[in-house]
Amino acid sequence: MNILKNLQGWIDDRTGFSETVLPMLKHPVPPGTGWKYVFGSTTLFTFILQVITGVALALLYQPTSETAYESLRYITYQVPLGNILRGIHYFGASAMIILVGIHMIRVYIWAAYKYPREMSWISGVFLLGLTVTMGFTGQLLRWDSNGVWSAIVAAEQAGRVPFIGNWAAHFLLAGETLGGATLSRFFAFHVFLIPALLFTLIGLHIFLVLRNGISDPPQAGRPVNPATYRRWYNTMLEEKGVPFWPDAAWRDMLFGFSVVLIVVLLAVFIGPPAIGAPPDPANIQSNPRPDWYFLWYFALFALMPAWLENYAIIFGPLLAGLVLVVLPLFFSKGERHPLRRPWSIGIVIFIVTIVFTLWHEGANSPWSPDFTTKPLPAHVIGNISSQAREGGRLFYKKGCQFCHTISGYGGRRGPDLSTVARRLNREEMTIRIVNGGGNMPAYGAILSHQELDALVRFLQTRKTESLSEP
């Protein structure tokens, strides 16, 4: 025991642990900092989890265009627990984005961005941006068709920015077109540059918390006055403050470990997103879809009018980021309690509702062809003539089913054709197929007379939603 005490004393003397780290752990916090305060520290837990799993994946991943796809398949299907490792990294990223969002909502509703914590909020805004960027760069590293096309779409959007658009797209792709240099650049961003910035800003964020203290729970009728707030806050801590460790830290530890456990369980029982087909930029039958946390943004641009898209791409993120950054500069004093600031609750409800609505639309994406749909099963085609059955086969083979639904099978970009025979006669069907219209291409040049006849005969049998109907 004496040897251990002597070793502890030697380490403490050389590192100054008891003089530096322990005071930070023991720093007083306001009373009433309950479970609503755990989201910030739990975000740090998930970031550490991302660093650990990211390092493990980087040891096995090969960031070259020739080997990236196969190395990811090797990690997923051959490395012991490799699939779980990928799953933890994927669900950890999702948890981190959710927690950052909840943390910022809590800070905003409680107006914890007011004096003297303006810089804590501003650093948090940049942390949010870097977290989202980490998610975006990570999707390309899968190096499958979905990831490659998502990067191409992002480059096309960047190219629309006035004056610097070509430069921005060139910088994003590391060249004129997507290739091995693009993968190397995204890998460098995802593994080196962005984590380094995150570590720096997290350190600044924690320093600001220690310097200015954790925001006290707001009380109605107790506005923030920069001239007197620090004196009041320090007096309150001296009289009522409790040490962060262990009085408040145990909730952070319990909630943090619970989130990590949930992430691990999701990785074990659900697993990471499936690896798509190998990248093929020549394949136009691709429907790139971002990870779930970008689906609302994906839906926003898909649903807005084409004339508005360029303005939204350029000014939307810029304006949103600017508003978040300058918010504490214009509203640094005054009431903090949500009941005295009901508009803040209304804004949060409005934004969350919009995001969830857009997310739902993005998950279903009715504006996109469904290239994953399967051929119509026999019970949907029904007991019809051989020519009509051939038309049912052509309905899938010629790509009609990618955009049109029949009895619940197919895409939703075009009209539902489950009962098309009630609306159109044979001649109208033929004209529509041959000449196209709207977003539908003309099929007259790619269908033989026999194929056209079979396809029309099949559509003429579509009179009821279900073959069991009378």
Backbone hydrogen bonds, N-H to C=O, Kabsch-Sander energy under -0.5 kcal/mol:
donor,donor_aa,acceptor,acceptor_aa,energy
5,K,1,M,-2.5
6,N,2,N,-2.7
7,L,3,I,-2.5
8,Q,4,L,-2.8
9,G,5,K,-2.8
10,W,6,N,-2.4
11,I,7,L,-2.6
12,D,8,Q,-2.7
13,D,9,G,-2.3
14,R,10,W,-2.1
15,T,11,I,-2.5
16,G,12,D,-2.4
19,E,16,G,-0.6
20,T,16,G,-1.4
20,T,17,F,-0.5
21,V,17,F,-1.2
22,L,17,F,-1.7
24,M,20,T,-1.0
25,L,21,V,-2.1
26,K,22,L,-2.2
27,H,24,M,-0.7
29,V,242,V,-2.9
33,T,30,P,-0.9
34,G,32,G,-2.0
37,Y,34,G,-1.9
38,V,35,W,-1.5
41,S,37,Y,-0.5
42,T,38,V,-2.0
43,T,39,F,-1.7
44,L,40,G,-1.3
45,F,41,S,-1.7
46,T,42,T,-2.3
47,F,43,T,-2.1
48,I,44,L,-2.3
49,L,45,F,-2.2
50,Q,46,T,-2.3
51,V,47,F,-2.3
52,I,48,I,-2.4
53,T,49,L,-2.5
54,G,50,Q,-2.5
55,V,51,V,-2.4
56,A,52,I,-1.9
57,L,53,T,-2.4
58,A,54,G,-2.5
59,L,55,V,-1.5
60,L,56,A,-0.5
60,L,57,L,-1.2
61,Y,57,L,-2.3
64,T,62,Q,-2.0
67,T,64,T,-0.6
68,A,64,T,-2.7
71,S,67,T,-2.6
72,L,68,A,-2.0
73,R,69,Y,-1.9
74,Y,70,E,-2.4
75,I,71,S,-2.3
76,T,72,L,-2.3
77,Y,73,R,-2.9
78,Q,74,Y,-2.1
79,V,74,Y,-2.0
82,G,79,V,-2.5
83,N,76,T,-0.5
85,L,81,L,-2.3
86,R,82,G,-2.3
87,G,83,N,-2.1
88,I,84,I,-2.8
89,H,85,L,-2.0
90,Y,86,R,-2.5
91,F,87,G,-3.0
92,G,88,I,-2.2
93,A,89,H,-1.7
94,S,90,Y,-1.9
95,A,91,F,-2.7
96,M,92,G,-2.3
97,I,93,A,-2.1
98,I,94,S,-2.4
99,L,95,A,-2.7
100,V,96,M,-2.4
101,G,97,I,-2.2
102,I,98,I,-2.6
103,H,99,L,-2.8
104,M,100,V,-2.3
105,I,101,G,-2.1
106,R,102,I,-2.6
107,V,103,H,-2.3
108,Y,104,M,-2.4
109,I,105,I,-2.9
110,W,106,R,-2.0
111,A,108,Y,-1.2
112,A,107,V,-2.5
114,K,111,A,-1.4
115,Y,332,S,-2.3
117,R,114,K,-2.5
121,W,117,R,-1.6
122,I,118,E,-2.2
123,S,119,M,-2.6
124,G,120,S,-1.7
125,V,121,W,-2.2
126,F,122,I,-1.8
127,L,123,S,-1.9
128,L,124,G,-2.3
129,G,125,V,-2.1
130,L,126,F,-2.4
131,T,127,L,-2.3
132,V,128,L,-2.3
133,T,129,G,-2.1
134,M,130,L,-2.2
135,G,131,T,-1.7
136,F,132,V,-2.0
137,T,133,T,-2.6
138,G,134,M,-2.0
139,Q,135,G,-1.1
139,Q,136,F,-0.5
140,L,136,F,-0.9
141,L,137,T,-0.9
142,R,139,Q,-1.1
143,W,140,L,-2.4
145,S,277,A,-2.7
148,V,144,D,-2.5
149,W,145,S,-2.4
150,S,146,N,-2.0
151,A,147,G,-1.7
152,I,148,V,-1.9
153,V,149,W,-2.5
154,A,150,S,-2.2
155,A,151,A,-2.3
156,E,152,I,-2.2
157,Q,153,V,-2.1
158,A,154,A,-2.4
159,G,155,A,-2.1
160,R,157,Q,-1.3
161,V,158,A,-1.5
164,I,162,P,-2.9
165,G,161,V,-1.5
168,A,164,I,-3.0
169,A,165,G,-2.6
170,H,166,N,-2.4
171,F,167,W,-2.8
172,L,168,A,-2.4
173,L,169,A,-2.3
174,A,170,H,-1.1
175,G,170,H,-1.6
182,T,179,G,-0.5
183,L,179,G,-1.7
184,S,180,G,-2.2
185,R,181,A,-2.2
186,F,182,T,-2.7
187,F,183,L,-2.5
188,A,184,S,-2.3
189,F,185,R,-2.5
190,H,186,F,-2.9
191,V,187,F,-2.5
192,F,188,A,-2.1
193,L,188,A,-2.1
194,I,189,F,-2.5
196,A,192,F,-1.9
197,L,193,L,-2.2
198,L,194,I,-2.7
199,F,195,P,-2.9
200,T,196,A,-2.1
201,L,197,L,-2.7
202,I,198,L,-2.8
203,G,199,F,-2.3
204,L,200,T,-2.1
205,H,201,L,-2.8
206,I,202,I,-2.7
207,F,203,G,-2.3
208,L,204,L,-2.5
209,V,205,H,-1.8
210,L,206,I,-2.4
211,R,207,F,-2.5
212,N,208,L,-2.8
213,G,209,V,-1.8
222,R,219,Q,-1.8
224,V,334,G,-2.8
225,N,223,P,-0.5
228,T,225,N,-1.9
229,Y,225,N,-2.4
232,W,228,T,-2.3
233,Y,229,Y,-3.2
234,N,230,R,-2.8
235,T,231,R,-2.0
236,M,232,W,-2.4
237,L,233,Y,-2.2
238,E,234,N,-2.0
239,E,235,T,-1.9
240,K,236,M,-3.2
241,G,236,M,-0.6
241,G,237,L,-1.5
242,V,29,V,-2.4
244,F,27,H,-2.0
245,W,25,L,-1.4
247,D,243,P,-0.6
248,A,243,P,-0.7
248,A,244,F,-1.4
249,A,244,F,-3.0
250,W,246,P,-1.4
251,R,248,A,-0.9
252,D,248,A,-1.0
253,M,249,A,-2.7
254,L,250,W,-2.5
255,F,251,R,-2.7
256,G,252,D,-2.5
257,F,253,M,-2.5
258,S,254,L,-1.8
259,V,255,F,-2.2
260,V,256,G,-2.2
261,L,257,F,-2.3
262,I,258,S,-2.2
263,V,259,V,-2.4
264,V,260,V,-2.3
265,L,261,L,-2.5
266,L,262,I,-2.5
267,A,263,V,-2.1
268,V,264,V,-2.1
269,F,265,L,-2.7
270,I,266,L,-2.3
271,G,266,L,-1.9
276,G,274,A,-0.5
283,N,280,D,-2.4
284,I,282,A,-0.9
286,S,284,I,-1.8
294,F,291,D,-2.6
295,L,291,D,-0.5
295,L,292,W,-1.2
298,F,294,F,-2.4
299,A,295,L,-2.5
300,L,296,W,-2.0
301,F,297,Y,-1.7
302,A,298,F,-1.3
303,L,299,A,-2.1
304,M,300,L,-1.5
308,L,305,P,-1.1
309,E,305,P,-0.8
309,E,306,A,-0.7
310,N,306,A,-0.6
312,A,308,L,-2.3
313,I,309,E,-2.7
314,I,310,N,-1.8
315,F,311,Y,-3.0
316,G,311,Y,-0.5
316,G,312,A,-1.7
318,L,314,I,-0.7
319,L,315,F,-2.9
320,A,316,G,-2.5
321,G,317,P,-2.6
322,L,318,L,-2.2
323,V,319,L,-2.5
324,L,320,A,-2.1
325,V,321,G,-2.1
326,V,322,L,-2.5
327,L,323,V,-1.2
329,L,326,V,-0.7
330,F,326,V,-1.5
330,F,327,L,-0.7
331,F,327,L,-1.6
334,G,224,V,-2.2
340,R,337,H,-1.4
341,R,337,H,-0.5
341,R,338,P,-1.0
344,S,341,R,-1.7
345,I,341,R,-0.8
346,G,342,P,-2.1
347,I,343,W,-2.4
348,V,344,S,-2.0
349,I,345,I,-2.6
350,F,346,G,-2.5
351,I,347,I,-2.6
352,V,348,V,-2.8
353,T,349,I,-2.3
354,I,350,F,-2.3
355,V,351,I,-2.7
356,F,352,V,-2.5
357,T,353,T,-2.4
358,L,354,I,-2.7
359,W,355,V,-2.6
360,H,356,F,-2.3
361,E,357,T,-2.0
362,G,358,L,-2.9
363,A,359,W,-2.4
364,N,360,H,-1.5
365,S,361,E,-3.3
368,S,365,S,-1.6
370,D,402,F,-3.0
371,F,369,P,-0.9
373,T,370,D,-1.1
380,V,377,P,-1.0
381,I,377,P,-2.0
382,G,378,A,-2.7
384,I,382,G,-1.4
389,R,385,S,-2.5
390,E,386,S,-2.1
391,G,387,Q,-1.8
392,G,388,A,-1.8
393,R,389,R,-1.7
394,L,390,E,-2.3
395,F,391,G,-2.1
396,Y,392,G,-0.8
396,Y,393,R,-0.7
397,K,393,R,-2.5
398,K,394,L,-2.9
399,G,396,Y,-1.5
400,C,395,F,-0.6
401,Q,395,F,-1.9
402,F,399,G,-0.9
403,C,399,G,-0.5
403,C,400,C,-1.2
404,H,400,C,-1.8
406,I,409,Y,-2.4
409,Y,406,I,-1.7
411,G,401,Q,-2.3
411,G,404,H,-0.5
412,R,368,S,-0.6
414,G,403,C,-3.2
417,L,405,T,-2.4
420,V,417,L,-1.3
421,A,462,R,-2.3
422,R,419,T,-1.8
423,R,419,T,-0.5
423,R,420,V,-1.2
424,L,420,V,-2.5
429,M,425,N,-2.4
430,T,426,R,-2.3
431,I,427,E,-2.3
432,R,428,E,-2.2
433,I,429,M,-2.4
434,V,430,T,-2.6
435,N,431,I,-2.5
436,G,432,R,-1.8
437,G,440,M,-2.2
440,M,437,G,-2.3
443,Y,433,I,-2.4
444,G,434,V,-1.7
446,I,443,Y,-1.1
447,L,443,Y,-0.9
452,L,448,S,-2.7
453,D,449,H,-2.3
454,A,450,Q,-2.3
455,L,451,E,-2.6
456,V,452,L,-2.3
457,R,453,D,-2.4
458,F,454,A,-2.2
459,L,455,L,-2.2
460,Q,456,V,-2.1
461,T,457,R,-0.6
461,T,458,F,-1.4
462,R,459,L,-1.4
463,K,461,T,-1.6
469,E,466,S,-1.9
